[in-house]
Amino acid sequence: MFHFFGEALPLVEAAAESSGAGGSMLSQGARVTLWVGIIVYISVLVGIGFWCSRRVKGMNDFLVAGRRLPLWMATATLLATWFGAGSSMGVAATVYQDGIGGVLADPFGASISLVLAGIFIVGLLRRLKCLTVTDIIERRYGKWAGVYASLWMIPVYIGWLGVQMLGIGTILHILTGMDETWGTLIGAGVVLIYTYAGGMWAVTLTDVVQVSLIVIGLFIIVPGAVFEAGGWNEMTSRLSAADLSLGMKHAVDPETGEVLPFVFSDYIYYIGSWIVMGLGCMVGQDLIQRSLASRNEKIAVSSAVMSGFFYAAIGLVPITIGFAARTVLAKYGIATSEDSETLSNQVLPQMAIIILGKLHPIVLTIFLAALISAIMSSADSSLLAGSSLLCNNVIGSIWPRLSDQKLLLMTRFATVFLTFIALLLAWGVKSIYSLMINSWASQLVVIFIPVVTALYVPKASKNAAWAAMAVSTGVWLAYVFVDSSGTGMSFTELMNSDLDRSLTVGAVYGFIAGAVAFTCCYIGERVPHWVLDQPDEEEE
């Protein structure tokens, strides 16, 4: 069935001699084809952005596309948003090194978050005609509660945007030989241009194109990857039970190789691996923003649930590629025990060169477009989400008299500012999957409780909401500070180290502390009414 994977082109043969050499693995003709394909694809995206700019008349159009998305567009844009650099390149690289247990947060936790958000969150927020997820916090708990929550969410999307930029730079470096810094800068520029011009309309239309290419590209490479690994049975026979387990994994002493027993923090970290994205992403602005752009509440709910199931299915593809890469990269002399660390983020592009290089440069170009599509669809979402929160819920709340046109102009300028910050982060932090997971912890800690209580606890007060946010934030930051103190590492060194464990464990403790604080405050305020049998007083 896969006989066309049998003979390697010179492009692939060079791989054995130039492990990780990027563009040197490609023939001159292949590189020309790739560059032409990249330029054409980028031109199309920029053209869509400027075409969509004609439909943007105000903040409602820029942030939620005039609330006119049908089911198929709402589902496509959600799916494309979720499937980015972390979900493709990051997952493949993490599975290659750590097995399926290393990717609990994404795709598994992320898929659950889409389904749960569809059932419990997005329909209600769409009915209330919010523009951002923190609008509901501001309406229930006051202006400053909304500002505080928004300020904690904005770094999430700066970090996530940095993930996508790093992914683009890595792909262009591996497939064309371009310096990774310049590749990251080019990708950031393209995303900025069409998001700045067309807002949600541009993001949605490009997402429809991108999600189609994502599915086509990944499903082209999987059969070849399995074939190169010796077939499905041969590939799976090399995997251990630990590689395929979603349960907890014992740590190993790096010096002695001794298997270490579980400690209490291991259990907390395992729980956090599921809930940081499984619950935290339920209240993500990127998800909510697309649901708020839906034509009605029914579409908002259906699109979130459907995209969750689709994402779980498509998420298995990079997992398969990561497992196959253990055999294939070694087979072509790319992976050795000495350079396996340098393959972080490069597993999927390297596999693309090996598998698709045996077909035709045009096929490799299609896959490149698919991979860049996956990344750009997440990059534009994070950029729009961050700028929306900054201008609508921070600047717009502090200076409510700003006209709609001035707020729209400031939102566009905010996209430039956030892109610059994300670029600095991408150049400093080199692990795609780690940066992605580290970016989401604050949503579970700070945002989840006030949003859910605002929707489902009618008598929740400002005091209870502030208690939850303040206590959860304090406990989280205190744990991370204490756990990482004394290392002597800089911020970027910490982000590239095992800080994700500290952030995740701290997020669980912070979330629990916040829930306890809210409950205590809520009950404390309700007790006088129960004991004295007095009617509730209206809050000012």
C-alpha positions as CSV (number, residue, x, y, z in Angstrom):
1,M,0.0,0.0,0.0
2,F,2.8,2.4,0.8
3,H,5.3,1.3,-1.8
4,F,6.0,4.9,-2.7
5,F,7.8,5.3,0.6
6,G,10.4,2.8,-0.5
7,E,13.2,4.8,-2.2
8,A,14.8,7.8,-0.6
9,L,15.6,11.0,-2.6
10,P,19.0,12.6,-2.1
11,L,17.1,15.1,0.2
12,V,16.7,12.3,2.8
13,E,20.0,10.6,2.3
14,A,21.6,13.9,3.3
15,A,19.8,13.6,6.6
16,A,22.1,10.8,7.8
17,E,25.1,13.0,7.3
18,S,23.7,16.3,8.6
19,S,21.8,15.5,11.8
20,G,19.9,18.6,12.7
21,A,21.5,20.6,9.9
22,G,18.2,22.1,8.9
23,G,18.3,23.5,5.3
24,S,21.3,21.4,4.3
25,M,19.0,18.4,4.3
26,L,17.1,19.8,1.3
27,S,18.2,20.0,-2.3
28,Q,18.3,23.4,-4.0
29,G,15.2,22.6,-6.0
30,A,13.3,21.5,-3.0
31,R,14.2,24.7,-1.2
32,V,13.1,26.9,-4.1
33,T,9.7,25.1,-4.1
34,L,9.4,25.6,-0.4
35,W,10.1,29.3,-0.5
36,V,7.6,29.8,-3.4
37,G,5.0,27.9,-1.4
38,I,5.7,29.9,1.7
39,I,5.5,33.2,-0.1
40,V,2.2,32.3,-1.8
41,Y,0.7,31.1,1.4
42,I,1.7,34.2,3.4
43,S,0.4,36.4,0.6
44,V,-3.0,34.7,0.8
45,L,-3.2,35.2,4.6
46,V,-2.3,38.9,4.3
47,G,-4.8,39.3,1.5
48,I,-7.5,37.8,3.6
49,G,-6.7,40.2,6.5
50,F,-6.9,43.3,4.3
51,W,-10.1,42.1,2.6
52,C,-11.7,41.5,6.1
53,S,-10.7,44.9,7.3
54,R,-13.4,46.4,5.2
55,R,-16.0,44.6,7.4
56,V,-14.6,45.9,10.7
57,K,-16.6,49.0,11.7
58,G,-16.2,48.8,15.5
59,M,-15.2,46.7,18.5
60,N,-18.1,44.2,18.0
61,D,-16.8,43.4,14.5
62,F,-13.1,43.3,15.5
63,L,-13.6,41.1,18.6
64,V,-16.5,38.8,17.8
65,A,-17.0,39.1,14.0
66,G,-20.4,40.8,14.5
67,R,-21.7,37.6,16.2
68,R,-22.5,36.0,12.8
69,L,-20.5,32.7,12.7
70,P,-22.4,29.6,11.5
71,L,-21.8,26.2,13.1
72,W,-19.2,25.0,10.6
73,M,-17.1,28.2,10.9
74,A,-17.4,28.3,14.7
75,T,-16.3,24.6,14.9
76,A,-13.4,25.0,12.4
77,T,-12.0,28.1,14.1
78,L,-12.1,26.5,17.6
79,L,-10.4,23.4,16.3
80,A,-7.8,25.4,14.5
81,T,-7.2,27.5,17.5
82,W,-6.5,24.5,19.8
83,F,-4.3,22.7,17.3
84,G,-1.1,24.8,17.3
85,A,2.7,24.4,17.8
86,G,2.3,22.9,21.2
87,S,-0.3,20.4,20.0
88,S,1.6,19.3,17.0
89,M,5.4,19.9,17.3
90,G,5.4,20.0,21.1
91,V,3.3,16.9,21.6
92,A,5.4,14.9,19.0
93,A,8.6,15.9,20.7
94,T,7.4,15.2,24.2
95,V,6.0,11.8,23.3
96,Y,9.3,11.0,21.6
97,Q,11.2,11.6,24.8
98,D,8.7,10.8,27.6
99,G,5.9,8.7,26.2
100,I,2.1,9.4,26.3
101,G,2.2,10.1,30.0
102,G,4.1,13.4,29.2
103,V,1.2,14.9,27.3
104,L,-1.7,14.5,29.7
105,A,-2.4,18.3,29.6
106,D,-2.6,18.4,25.8
107,P,-4.3,16.8,23.9
108,F,-6.2,15.0,26.7
109,G,-6.9,17.8,29.2
110,A,-7.4,20.3,26.4
111,S,-10.1,18.1,24.7
112,I,-12.0,17.8,28.0
113,S,-11.9,21.6,28.5
114,L,-13.6,22.2,25.1
115,V,-16.4,19.7,25.9
116,L,-16.9,21.0,29.5
117,A,-16.9,24.6,28.3
118,G,-19.5,23.8,25.7
119,I,-21.8,22.3,28.3
120,F,-21.3,24.7,31.2
121,I,-19.8,28.0,30.1
122,V,-20.1,29.3,26.5
123,G,-23.9,29.2,26.1
124,L,-24.5,31.3,29.1
125,L,-21.8,33.9,28.2
126,R,-23.2,34.1,24.6
127,R,-26.7,34.7,26.0
128,L,-25.3,37.6,28.1
129,K,-23.7,39.1,25.0
130,C,-20.2,39.4,26.6
131,L,-17.2,40.5,24.5
132,T,-14.6,38.8,26.7
133,V,-14.6,36.1,29.4
134,T,-13.8,38.7,32.1
135,D,-16.9,40.8,31.2
136,I,-18.9,38.5,33.4
137,I,-16.5,39.0,36.4
138,E,-16.8,42.8,35.9
139,R,-20.6,42.7,35.8
140,R,-21.0,40.6,38.9
141,Y,-18.0,41.6,41.0
142,G,-17.2,45.1,39.9
143,K,-14.8,47.0,37.6
144,W,-11.6,46.3,39.5
145,A,-12.3,42.6,39.9
146,G,-12.5,42.4,36.0
147,V,-9.3,44.5,35.7
148,Y,-7.4,42.2,38.1
149,A,-8.6,39.0,36.3
150,S,-7.8,40.5,32.9
151,L,-4.3,41.5,34.0
152,W,-3.6,37.8,35.0
153,M,-5.0,36.5,31.7
154,I,-2.9,38.7,29.4
155,P,0.4,37.0,30.2
156,V,-1.2,33.6,29.3
157,Y,-1.7,34.8,25.8
158,I,1.7,36.5,25.5
159,G,3.2,33.1,26.5
160,W,1.0,31.2,24.1
161,L,1.8,33.6,21.3
162,G,5.5,33.0,22.1
163,V,4.9,29.3,21.7
164,Q,3.6,29.7,18.2
165,M,6.3,32.1,17.1
166,L,9.0,29.7,18.4
167,G,7.3,26.9,16.4
168,I,7.3,29.0,13.2
169,G,11.0,29.8,13.6
170,T,11.9,26.2,14.2
171,I,10.0,25.0,11.1
172,L,11.6,27.6,8.8
173,H,15.0,26.8,10.3
174,I,14.7,23.0,9.8
175,L,13.1,23.0,6.4
176,T,14.8,26.0,4.7
177,G,18.0,26.6,6.7
178,M,16.9,30.1,7.7
179,D,18.2,31.3,11.0
180,E,15.6,30.5,13.7
181,T,15.5,34.1,14.9
182,W,14.6,35.4,11.5
183,G,12.1,32.7,11.0
184,T,10.4,33.6,14.3
185,L,10.3,37.3,13.3
186,I,8.8,36.5,9.9
187,G,6.0,34.4,11.4
188,A,5.2,37.0,14.0
189,G,5.1,39.7,11.3
190,V,2.6,37.8,9.2
191,V,0.3,37.0,12.1
192,L,0.4,40.6,13.3
193,I,-0.5,42.0,9.8
194,Y,-3.6,40.1,9.2
195,T,-4.8,40.1,12.8
196,Y,-4.2,43.9,13.0
197,A,-6.2,44.5,9.8
198,G,-9.2,42.1,10.0
199,G,-9.6,41.1,13.7
200,M,-11.9,38.2,14.3
201,W,-13.2,38.1,10.7
202,A,-9.7,37.6,9.4
203,V,-8.8,35.1,12.1
204,T,-12.0,33.0,11.4
205,L,-11.6,32.9,7.6
206,T,-7.9,32.0,7.8
207,D,-8.7,29.4,10.4
208,V,-11.1,27.6,8.0
209,V,-8.3,27.4,5.4
210,Q,-5.7,26.4,8.1
211,V,-7.7,23.6,9.8
212,S,-8.3,22.0,6.4
213,L,-4.5,22.0,5.7
214,I,-3.8,20.7,9.2
215,V,-5.9,17.6,8.8
216,I,-4.6,16.9,5.2
217,G,-1.0,17.4,6.1
218,L,-0.9,15.3,9.2
219,F,-2.8,12.4,7.7
220,I,-0.4,12.4,4.8
221,I,2.6,11.9,7.0
222,V,1.2,9.3,9.5
223,P,1.1,6.3,7.0
224,G,4.7,7.0,5.9
225,A,5.9,7.4,9.5
226,V,4.4,4.0,10.5
227,F,5.8,2.4,7.4
228,E,9.3,3.7,8.0
229,A,9.0,2.4,11.6
230,G,8.5,-1.1,10.2
231,G,4.7,-1.2,10.4
232,W,2.2,-0.8,13.1
233,N,2.9,-4.1,14.9
234,E,6.6,-3.6,14.8
235,M,6.4,0.0,16.0
236,T,4.1,-0.8,19.0
237,S,6.1,-3.9,20.0
238,R,9.0,-1.5,20.8
239,L,6.9,0.5,23.2
240,S,6.8,-0.3,26.9
241,A,3.8,-0.3,29.1
242,A,5.0,3.0,30.6
243,D,5.1,4.6,27.2
244,L,1.4,3.9,26.7
245,S,0.2,4.6,30.2
246,L,-1.8,7.6,31.2
247,G,-1.1,6.9,34.9
248,M,1.6,8.3,37.1
249,K,5.3,7.5,36.2
250,H,8.1,7.0,38.7
251,A,11.0,9.4,38.5
252,V,14.4,8.0,37.8
253,D,17.6,9.2,39.5
254,P,19.7,10.7,36.7
255,E,23.0,9.6,38.3
256,T,22.3,6.0,39.5
257,G,19.3,5.1,37.2
258,E,17.4,4.0,40.3
259,V,13.6,4.2,40.2
260,L,12.4,6.6,42.9
261,P,9.3,6.1,45.0
262,F,6.3,8.4,44.7
263,V,6.2,11.4,47.0
264,F,3.1,13.5,47.8
265,S,4.0,16.2,45.3
266,D,4.0,13.6,42.5
267,Y,0.3,12.9,43.1
268,I,-0.5,16.7,43.1
269,Y,1.5,17.1,39.9
270,Y,-0.4,14.3,38.2
271,I,-3.7,15.9,39.2
272,G,-2.5,19.3,38.0
273,S,-1.4,17.8,34.6
274,W,-5.1,17.1,34.0
275,I,-6.8,20.2,35.5
276,V,-4.5,23.0,34.5
277,M,-5.8,22.8,31.0
278,G,-8.8,20.6,31.6
279,L,-10.4,23.3,33.8
280,G,-8.2,26.3,33.2
281,C,-8.8,26.4,29.4
282,M,-12.6,26.2,30.0
283,V,-12.5,30.0,30.8
284,G,-9.8,30.8,28.1
285,Q,-10.5,34.0,26.2
286,D,-9.5,32.3,22.9
287,L,-12.3,29.7,23.4
288,I,-14.9,32.1,24.7
289,Q,-14.2,34.7,22.0
290,R,-15.0,32.2,19.3
291,S,-18.2,31.1,21.1
292,L,-19.3,34.7,21.6
293,A,-18.9,35.2,17.8
294,S,-21.3,32.4,17.1
295,R,-24.7,33.2,15.6
296,N,-26.6,32.0,18.6
297,E,-26.3,30.1,21.9
298,K,-27.0,26.7,20.4
299,I,-24.2,27.1,17.9
300,A,-21.9,28.3,20.7
301,V,-22.5,25.1,22.7
302,S,-22.5,22.7,19.7
303,S,-19.3,24.0,18.2
304,A,-17.4,23.7,21.5
305,V,-18.5,20.2,22.2
306,M,-17.9,19.0,18.6
307,S,-14.5,20.6,18.4
308,G,-13.5,18.9,21.6
309,F,-14.2,15.4,20.2
310,F,-12.5,16.3,16.9
311,Y,-9.5,17.6,18.7
312,A,-9.1,14.4,20.7
313,A,-9.1,12.4,17.5
314,I,-6.7,14.6,15.6
315,G,-4.5,14.9,18.7
316,L,-3.6,11.2,18.4
317,V,-1.8,11.9,15.1
318,P,1.3,13.7,16.6
319,I,1.4,11.1,19.3
320,T,1.7,8.4,16.7
321,I,4.4,10.4,14.9
322,G,6.3,10.9,18.1
323,F,6.4,7.1,18.8
324,A,7.3,6.3,15.2
325,A,10.1,8.9,15.3
326,R,12.0,6.8,18.0
327,T,12.8,4.3,15.3
328,V,12.8,6.4,12.2
329,L,15.2,9.2,13.4
330,A,17.7,6.6,14.6
331,K,17.3,4.7,11.4
332,Y,18.4,7.8,9.4
333,G,21.2,8.7,11.9
334,I,19.5,11.8,13.1
335,A,18.8,10.8,16.7
336,T,21.6,9.6,19.0
337,S,21.9,9.6,22.8
338,E,24.2,12.6,22.6
339,D,21.9,14.9,20.5
340,S,18.4,13.8,21.6
341,E,18.1,16.9,23.7
342,T,18.7,19.1,20.7
343,L,15.8,17.4,18.9
344,S,13.3,19.1,21.2
345,N,10.7,20.8,19.0
346,Q,12.3,19.3,15.8
347,V,10.8,15.8,15.8
348,L,7.8,16.6,13.6
349,P,9.7,18.7,11.0
350,Q,12.5,16.1,10.8
351,M,9.9,13.4,10.2
352,A,8.3,15.5,7.5
353,I,11.6,15.8,5.6
354,I,12.2,12.0,5.8
355,I,8.7,10.9,4.9
356,L,7.5,13.6,2.4
357,G,10.9,14.1,0.9
358,K,10.5,10.7,-0.8
359,L,7.4,11.9,-2.6
360,H,7.8,15.4,-4.1
361,P,8.9,18.8,-2.9
362,I,5.4,20.1,-3.5
363,V,4.0,17.5,-1.1
364,L,6.6,18.6,1.5
365,T,5.5,22.2,0.8
366,I,1.8,21.3,1.5
367,F,2.8,19.8,4.8
368,L,4.9,22.9,5.6
369,A,1.8,25.0,4.9
370,A,-0.3,22.7,7.1
371,L,2.1,22.9,10.0
372,I,2.5,26.7,9.7
373,S,-1.3,26.8,9.4
374,A,-1.7,25.0,12.7
375,I,0.7,27.4,14.4
376,M,-0.7,30.6,12.9
377,S,-4.2,29.7,13.7
378,S,-3.2,29.5,17.4
379,A,-1.0,32.6,17.2
380,D,-3.7,34.9,15.8
381,S,-6.1,33.6,18.4
382,S,-3.7,34.3,21.3
383,L,-2.8,37.7,19.9
384,L,-6.5,38.8,19.5
385,A,-7.4,37.4,22.9
386,G,-4.6,39.2,24.7
387,S,-5.3,42.6,23.0
388,S,-9.1,42.2,23.6
389,L,-8.5,41.7,27.3
390,L,-6.0,44.6,27.6
391,C,-8.2,47.1,25.8
392,N,-11.8,46.0,26.5
393,N,-11.4,45.0,30.1
394,V,-8.4,47.0,31.4
395,I,-8.1,50.3,29.4
396,G,-11.8,50.3,28.6
397,S,-12.8,49.8,32.2
398,I,-10.4,52.4,33.6
399,W,-11.3,55.0,31.0
400,P,-15.0,54.1,30.2
401,R,-15.6,57.3,28.2
402,L,-13.3,56.3,25.3
403,S,-15.2,56.1,22.0
404,D,-15.7,52.8,20.2
405,Q,-13.4,54.0,17.4
406,K,-10.6,55.1,19.8
407,L,-10.9,51.7,21.6
408,L,-10.6,49.9,18.3
409,L,-7.5,51.8,17.4
410,M,-5.9,51.1,20.8
411,T,-6.8,47.4,20.4
412,R,-4.9,47.3,17.1
413,F,-1.9,49.1,18.6
414,A,-2.1,46.5,21.5
415,T,-1.6,43.7,19.0
416,V,1.8,45.3,18.0
417,F,2.9,45.7,21.6
418,L,1.9,42.1,22.7
419,T,3.7,40.7,19.6
420,F,6.9,42.4,20.6
421,I,6.7,41.1,24.2
422,A,5.9,37.5,22.9
423,L,8.9,37.7,20.5
424,L,11.3,38.4,23.4
425,L,9.8,35.5,25.3
426,A,10.1,33.1,22.3
427,W,13.8,34.0,21.8
428,G,14.5,33.4,25.5
429,V,12.5,30.2,26.1
430,K,13.3,27.2,23.9
431,S,10.9,24.4,24.9
432,I,7.6,24.7,23.0
433,Y,5.6,22.2,25.2
434,S,6.9,23.6,28.5
435,L,6.2,27.2,27.5
436,M,2.7,26.2,26.5
437,I,1.8,24.4,29.7
438,N,3.5,27.1,31.9
439,S,1.3,29.7,30.2
440,W,-2.0,28.3,31.3
441,A,-1.7,27.9,35.0
442,S,-2.9,31.3,36.0
443,Q,-6.3,30.7,34.3
444,L,-7.0,27.8,36.7
445,V,-5.7,29.8,39.7
446,V,-7.2,33.2,39.1
447,I,-10.1,33.0,36.6
448,F,-11.9,29.7,36.9
449,I,-13.6,30.3,40.3
450,P,-14.9,33.8,39.8
451,V,-16.3,33.0,36.3
452,V,-18.0,29.8,37.4
453,T,-19.4,31.4,40.6
454,A,-20.6,34.4,38.6
455,L,-22.6,32.1,36.4
456,Y,-23.8,29.5,38.9
457,V,-23.8,31.1,42.4
458,P,-26.5,33.9,42.3
459,K,-25.8,35.2,45.8
460,A,-22.0,35.2,45.5
461,S,-20.6,38.6,46.7
462,K,-17.6,40.8,45.7
463,N,-16.0,39.9,49.0
464,A,-16.1,36.1,48.2
465,A,-14.8,36.6,44.7
466,W,-11.9,38.8,45.9
467,A,-11.1,36.3,48.6
468,A,-10.9,33.5,46.1
469,M,-8.7,35.4,43.7
470,A,-6.4,36.9,46.3
471,V,-5.8,33.7,48.3
472,S,-5.4,31.5,45.2
473,T,-2.9,33.9,43.7
474,G,-0.9,34.3,46.9
475,V,-0.7,30.6,47.6
476,W,0.3,29.8,44.0
477,L,3.1,32.4,43.8
478,A,4.3,31.6,47.3
479,Y,4.7,27.9,46.4
480,V,6.5,28.7,43.2
481,F,8.8,31.2,44.9
482,V,9.7,28.8,47.7
483,D,10.1,25.8,45.5
484,S,12.4,27.5,43.0
485,S,14.3,29.7,45.4
486,G,18.0,28.9,45.8
487,T,18.4,27.6,42.3
488,G,20.4,30.6,41.1
489,M,18.8,30.4,37.7
490,S,17.4,33.3,35.6
491,F,13.8,33.6,34.5
492,T,14.4,32.1,31.1
493,E,16.5,29.3,32.7
494,L,13.7,28.5,35.1
495,M,11.2,28.4,32.2
496,N,13.4,26.0,30.3
497,S,13.9,23.8,33.4
498,D,11.4,21.9,35.5
499,L,9.6,25.1,36.5
500,D,6.4,23.6,34.9
501,R,6.3,21.1,37.7
502,S,6.5,23.9,40.3
503,L,3.9,26.0,38.5
504,T,1.5,23.1,38.1
505,V,1.8,21.8,41.7
506,G,1.5,25.4,43.0
507,A,-1.6,26.0,40.7
508,V,-3.4,23.0,42.3
509,Y,-2.7,24.3,45.8
510,G,-3.7,27.8,44.8
511,F,-6.9,26.5,43.2
512,I,-7.9,24.5,46.3
513,A,-7.0,27.4,48.6
514,G,-9.1,29.8,46.5
515,A,-12.1,27.4,46.5
516,V,-11.8,27.1,50.3
517,A,-11.5,30.9,50.7
518,F,-14.6,31.5,48.5
519,T,-16.7,28.9,50.4
520,C,-15.7,30.3,53.8
521,C,-16.5,33.8,52.8
522,Y,-19.7,32.9,51.1
523,I,-21.0,30.9,54.1
524,G,-19.8,33.5,56.6
525,E,-21.8,36.2,54.8
526,R,-24.9,33.9,54.5
527,V,-24.9,32.8,58.2
528,P,-26.5,36.1,59.5
529,H,-29.4,35.8,57.1
530,W,-30.0,32.2,58.1
531,V,-29.6,32.8,61.8
532,L,-31.5,36.0,62.0
533,D,-34.0,35.0,59.3
534,Q,-33.6,38.4,57.5
535,P,-34.1,39.0,53.8
536,D,-31.0,39.5,51.6
537,E,-29.8,43.1,51.2
538,E,-29.0,44.4,47.8
539,E,-25.4,45.1,47.2
540,E,-24.4,48.6,46.2
